[in-house]
């Protein structure tokens, strides 16, 4: 029943998002306020960003190196910077990165911003923390904006991610958020083929959706 209701509601949600985001919108968290472009993943009406913000806000990040892989609006990266972390924020969406640079300046926060498809342009760097809010719907993205939602028909995003990620896990605390609406078992299986496992560290249910934050670790 839940899936049927969400299927019925999805077209209206997409229409609502298009109407709401016809111009840049302000989003605030912990006295950090940003402008979010219409071509960027929206933190306002999605559970995952807000769950991750609350999670990151509890971490001791002072003088820690921090990577948000696929930062979107960058609000999580800005929060980490406010908490004293040495932050790198990456994304494939240049519009998102341009807005993040402006938002960082307006909030007097410093971070390194990189245009990168996964770890392609983040070589020879190490991090204490890696945060990932991935695309997980199995469909081929048609444009840059859709890369925030769709992982490819064959879960291409995760196939590439879990090949690259082990190079960073030996020294990193890596956390990924996934919704019950995605094929979590499929994603876990891809990770396992690359010698990585998931440990649930947080479960959050809001309205009709449950989200999980997983810690990704080396070892089967």
N, C-alpha and C positions, 0 to 999 in steps of 0.2 A: 504493500500500500504506500509506504514512504517513497519508494522509487517512482511509483505511478504519479504521485502528487508532485514530485520534483520534476518529472518529465513534462507534466502539464504546465507547471509554473515557469520552466526554463525560458520559453520564448518571451514571456512577459518580463522576466528578470533581465534578459539581454536587451530588450527594448528600453526598459527603465534605465539600465546602465548607459545606453547610448544617449538617451535624453539628458540624464544627469551630468554626463561627462562631455557635453558638447563644448564646454570651455574648461580651462584648468580650475580645479577645485582645491580648497584648503583642507588640510588634514593636520590635526595636532595630537601630540602625545607627550606627556611629561614636560610641558612648556616648550616643546619643539614644534614649530609650525612650518609646514611646507606647502608648496603648490604642486599639484599632481596633474600632469598633462593627460589629455584624453587618450593618447596612444600608449599609456603606461598602465601596468597592472594596478587596479584600484584598491587601496587599503581601507577605504571607507566602508564598503559593503561586503567585505569578505572576512571570514572568521580567522583564516590562517595567519594573516599579518598581526592581528591583535593578540592572538594566542602567543605568537613568537615574541612580540614586544614585552608581554608580561613575563615570559620565560627569561628573556635576555636581561630584563631589568633586575632580576634576582641574582645574576651572576656577578662574581668579583672580577671585573675586567681591568682594573687599574694596572697600567703598564703591560697589558697582555696584547699579543698580536691577534687580530680578528679579521676574518674574511667573510663577507656576505657574498656568496656565489649566486649571481642572478638577483641583483639587489632591487630591481624595479624602481619604486619611488625613492628608495634609500633611507626610509625612516628608521629601519632597524640599525643600519650602519651609523646614522646620526646619533641614535640613542647610545650605541656602543662607544662612540667618540666622546659623548658627554660623560660617560662613566669612566673615562680615562684610558680607553683602549687605543692601540695603534691600528687604525682601521684601513682595510682595503675593500672597496666596493666594486664589483664587476657586473657587467651586463652586456648583452648583444645589442640592446636598444640605445642608440646614441641620443635620442630625444630624452630618454630617462636619465642618462648620464649628464647631459647638458643642464637639465632642470636640477639634478642633484648638486651639481657644482654651484649653481645659484643659491639653492636652499641652504647648502653648507655655509656659504659666505654670509647669508642673512642671519643664520643662527650662531655665527662666530665659532664654527666647529671645523676642525681640520681632518681630512681623510684623503687617501689615495684613491683615485677613480680610474678604472681600467676598462676599456672596451675589449671584452674577451668572450669567446664562445667556450663555456666551461673553463678548463684550465689552459686553453691554448696560448694565451698571452700572460700567464701567471707562472712562468717557469722559474725554477731555482729560488723559490720563496717558501718560507715555513710559517706556520700559524699555530697559535695556542688554541684558537677556536675557529671552526668553520660552521656557518649556518646556511642551510639550503631550504628554500621554499620552491620546490620544483614544479614544472608543468607535468601533468600526469594523465591527461585525457589522450587516448590512443587515436590520434588523427594527425595528418600532416598539416603543419601550420602554413597558411597562405601568405603571411606577411610577418614583419618583425613583431608587431603587437601580439599576434597569435602564438609566438614562441613562449609567451608567459603562461599559456594555457595548455598547449598541445605538445606531446612528447614524441610524435611520429607514430605512424600506424603500427610499427613493430617495436615500439618503446625505444626508439633510436637514442633519445636523450639519455636514458638510463644505461643502455649498452655502452655508450661512450663514457658517461660519468664513472661507472664502476670499473672501467679499465684504467682511468686516470687517477681516481681517488686513492688507491693504496699507497701511492707515492707520498701522500700527505698524512695518512692516518697514524703512522708510528709516533708522531709527536702532537697530533691534533685531537682535540675533543670535537667531534663532528656530529652535528644534530640536523635532522631532516624532519619536516612536518608533512604528513600525508593524511588525506581524508578517507573515511570509510567508503566514499563514493568511487575511489580509484581501485585498481586491481593491485592491492597491497601484496598479495601472495606472488603475483607475477614479478613485481619489483624486487621482492625479497629473493626470488629465485635467480634473478639476474645478478644480484649482489653476491649470492652464495657461489655462483659459478666463478666469481672473481675473488673468492675466499674472504667474503665479508658477511657479517651477521648484524641483525637489528635487535636492539634492546629497547623496549618501551620505557620511557622515563616520565611521560605525561600523557594523560588521556583527558580530553575536554569535550563535553557534549553541550551543544547550544542549539536550541530549537530542534530541528530534525537532523542535525549533522554532528557526527563525532569525528574529532581530529586527534591524531596521535603524533607526539614528538618522539622520534627514535634516535638513539645514539648508535652510530655506525661504528663497528669494531672489526679489526682484522681477526680472522680465525673462523673456522666452520664449527 
